[in-house]
Amino acid sequence: MKDHKGMRPQDIVVLLAIIAIEQKDWNKKSGLRFMHKEIQNKDLADSLKISSAEISASLYRSSFSGLIDKNSYKKVFAQSLLDFIKFGIKYVFPVQPGPLVRGVPTAHSAQPLKSQLSFQEEMVWEDAEGTVRGQSIIPLYSSVPLAVKNNPLLYELLALTDSVRIGGARERELAIAELEKRFFQ
């Protein structure tokens, strides 16, 4: 058995990516999940710009922590993950606003919270191709700004998670409500 040294920030990214993939397979009209091929580590690695070995290690840590099914590494325990984000993420993976940079909007500067809240300062993940200038926030994993470019749901999930990491009580409350909608559609 491997030695478990605790969760790492990229583990949250991997779990949210699996949820985003599962949500794509939901047929809202019929309310049925389509049978889809098993999510492959290679596919996760390619989409997240994380090595396959790190994906495997991440899934092991998440299994050990009770956030993913030990028998099917691709079944996220959404309520457990939501509880961790709600009560622990800001303590385990804290973040502080950094200098002004160009980047990809996150936290309250990204949808869906941007339309619900009004802030003067923007929060961004630093990215040379970004469209917004704002205070930098270090993402949960360095490849996040690149990984979210073609995955709108993953982008929303990660931006909402950043709102919990950095926001005040109101931002956290709204972000948790939005995450619940997306986890349990």
N, C-alpha and C positions, 0 to 999 in steps of 0.2 A: 504494500500500500504506500502511496506517495505521501510525503510530508505536506501538510496543509499549512500555509503561512498567511492565511487570511485573504480576503477579497482584494482585488485590484480594480482601479477605476474602469479599465477596459472591459471588465466582466459585466458592468452595467450596460455598456454600449452593446455588447454581444447579446445580452438578454433582451434589450429593447429592439434590436434588429430582428430577433426571432419573432417577437410579438408583431412587429411591422410586417414581416413575411406572412405570418398566420392571418393577419387582418386582410391581406390581399386576397386570400382564398375564401373569404366570407361572402356569400351571395345574400345581399340584403333583402332582395325581393322574396326569396323562398325561405330565408332564415336557415339555410343549410350550409354546412362547410363542405367544400369540394374536397375530394380525396386528392391530395397532391403528393408528389414524390417527396420522399424524406429529404429534409433540408440537409445538404451536404456541408461538411466543414470547409471544403474548398470554395463553395459558393459564398459562404459567410466571409471567409478570408478575402476573397476577391472583392466583394462589395464593401467591406469595411477597411480594406487596405491594411489588414493584420495578417501575420503569417498563420499558416494552418496549424503549426505547432502551438502557437499562442492561443488559437481558438480552442484546441483540445485541452490545453491547460486551464483556460477560462471555464470551459464546460465542467471540468473536474471540480474546480473551486466552487462553482455555483451549485453543483450537485452536493458536495460536502456541506455547503452552507444551507441546504434545503430550499434553494430558489428554483431548482429545476429537477425534474423527475430523474431518479437514478437509473431507471430502466429504459427511459427514452430521453436522451439528453436534449431533445428538442421540444420538450413540453415544459414551458415556463409556468411556475406557480404564480400567476398574476397577482393574487391577493398578497402573497408573501413579499413579492417584489415591490408592490405598492406600499406596503407597510414599511419596508426598508427605506424606500425613497421618502416617505412621509416623516418617519421618525429618526432615521439615522444618517442619511446621505450628507446632510450639511455638517455633521460632526466627523464622519469618516473621510469624506472627500471635500473639505471646505475650499472655498474660493474667495478671493478678494479682487475687486476691480483693479486693473492695471492702467498703464498709460494709454493715451489716445492713439488708435491705430485704425487702419482700413481693414474691414473684415466682413464676416457673415453675421447678421443680427442673431442674437440669442436672448434667452430669458424673456423679460417683458418687452424687448424690442422686436420679437418675432411673433408671428401669429400662432395661436389664437389670442394671446394676451395683449398684443399690441392694440387690437381694436377694443379691448375692455378697460385698459389702463392708459393713463397719460403721464409720461415722464419726459423731462427735458433731455436727460442724458441717454445715450444709446449704449447697449452692451453688445459686444461682438466677439466672435472667435477670430483671431488674427488670420487674415488670408489676403495675399497680394491681389487676388482677383475679386475681392469683396467689393460690395457696392455701398457700404455704409461706413462712416467714420464714427468711432465710439470708444468707450473704455473697454480694454481687452479683458476677456475672461479666459483662463486656461481651460480648454475643453477636457472632458474625461479621458480622451485619448487623442494623441496628436493628429491622427488622420480624420477626425470627425468632420472638419470643414470640407474635406474632399469627399468623404463617404456620403454626406447628406445631399450633395448636389443633384443626384438622380433618384432620391428616395424621400419624397415629401413627408410621408408619415413618420419615418425615422427622424427627420429633421424636427418635426413638431414634438415628438417624444423627448428628444434630447434637449430642445429649447425649454420645454416645460420642466424637465428635470433640473436644468440650470436655474430656473426660477425658484425652485425649492432650495437649491444650494445657496443662492445669494439673496433672495428676496426677503422682504419683510413679511409680517403675518398675513396681510391681505393678498400679496402676490403668491405666497405659498398656498393659501387656501384655494385661490382660483386655479392655480396650477394643478393641485391635487384633484380638484373636481374635473378638470379637463383630462387629466391622465386616466381617471376612473372611466370617463366616457369612452376613451380610446382602448382601454384594456378590456372592457366588458360590453362592447357593442352588441 
